[in-house]
Amino acid sequence: MDKLVDDEYIKDLDSAVQELLNKNELRKWTGYVNKVVGLLLEAKLPGAMVGELCNIITDHGDVKPAEVVGFRGDISLLLLLVDGKGVHQGSKIIQTGRPLEVLVGESLLGRILDSFGNPIDGKPLEGNLVPKGLDAVPPEAYGRPRIDTVFSTGVRVIDGLLTLGIGQRIGIFSGSGVGKSTTLGMIARYGDADVNVIALVGERGREVQDFIEVSLGEEGLKKSVVIVATSDQPAMLRVKCLYAATTIAEYFRDQGKNVLLMADSITRLAMSARDVGLSVGEPPTMKGYTPSVFAMLPKILERSGRSKAGAITAIYTVLVEGDDFNEPIADAARGILDGHIILSRSIAARNHYPSVEVLNSVSRLFPDLAVKEHQEAAGFVRNMMATYNNAEDLIAIGAYEKGSDPRIDKAVLLKPVIDSFLQQGIYETTGFEETIKLLTAIYQKAK
């Protein structure tokens, strides 16, 4: 019996359908808002997918983007990515059939963007830019190259005692006002990276310009892309800030570049994600954080690191509440990252910057990156710092007599030298080789 339909015809039909799908030209489903609770919308949207971007049309013709975040029976739950002014029951919803995307390309360097990838520096986007979705899977664990090359930050205390590697992920943990942004700015200006991608998540509006002009500076901005979501913006937009920054960093990494991804801060990201989770009815757990927050952290943090094409070295700040370094987000981040740098309020109070608490900080890759002489010198300096700290109270009240303990005598003698090495001006930089020479000189002098 002859075929009713020719095989070539079927192939042509399949090709035409696929082309329509690729161009996203099929008819979109349309629905209407049933309920509005804050920024959470409920609507019937057949075929909606979690993560899909939808547009809500107001009576004034404004377009309000929202993302599908879950379902309750046959009702779709959407969270507005902008303010909900003008949205009401019955507002029209148009599905886009795609997730939120940002434009990526070389011409983003030197630009300041929002979480949608739109410029907020008053200049239009130019150059050859292509859209890329915000969700991506981390590089495969088995296929990741090992981290074996030093990443020079230009900051002596980090390079000398907490050496980082290209592709490492580390956290800077501190309370507010202890110098996180200043330290990030120093690393952005002087770090050994081809491109910086910086996410300011939930930042105060006043501090955005301060960070760009003072901490980052013109020199740092030239090789940077800054993504900003201030604290007054909706929670979903603050969450997307780090996703957009990571997506842009992945683009540059895939071009074979050495990328430095910086985020300030993971705590504000977690707080924003908590707001999202509570809005859709998730149960609160530790300190009110929802389960999705702790599921999100490894997914977004694992996207940085080395791949076969390039590397993303990542520095995430963690704002600890009440200087409690064991609070849930700090504890979760510490378990995921490849080390932690603690900034101390008491050290900052002595006008000692960067205010790194060396003895409680660690880079898990230090033993793999530092040569033997470097390890010995760093170990010696740490021992001298620990010895002085243990005897500091006795020394301060005059209860310690010189000559009672040779190790304490040596620690007292070396303290000004070590402090001089650890302290550094915000516009001062030291190359990695020079840092190791200075560190080794302290060790050799004390022998």
WONORDA-V549921 format. One record per helix or strand. SS is the DSSP state (a for helix, b for strand). FROM is the first residue (numbers start at 1). LEN is the number of residues. If there is no record, write none. Layout:
SS;FROM;LEN, SS;FROM;LEN
//
This chain:
a;7;16, b;30;8, b;40;4, b;52;6, b;63;10, b;75;6, b;92;8, b;101;4, a;106;3, b;112;2, b;119;1, b;130;4, b;150;2, a;156;6, b;164;2, b;169;6, a;180;11, b;195;9, a;205;17, b;224;7, a;235;20, b;258;7, a;266;14, b;284;1, a;286;3, b;290;1, a;291;11, b;305;2, b;311;9, a;321;3, a;328;9, b;339;5, a;345;5, b;356;1, a;358;3, b;362;2, a;366;4, a;372;25, a;406;17, a;432;15
//
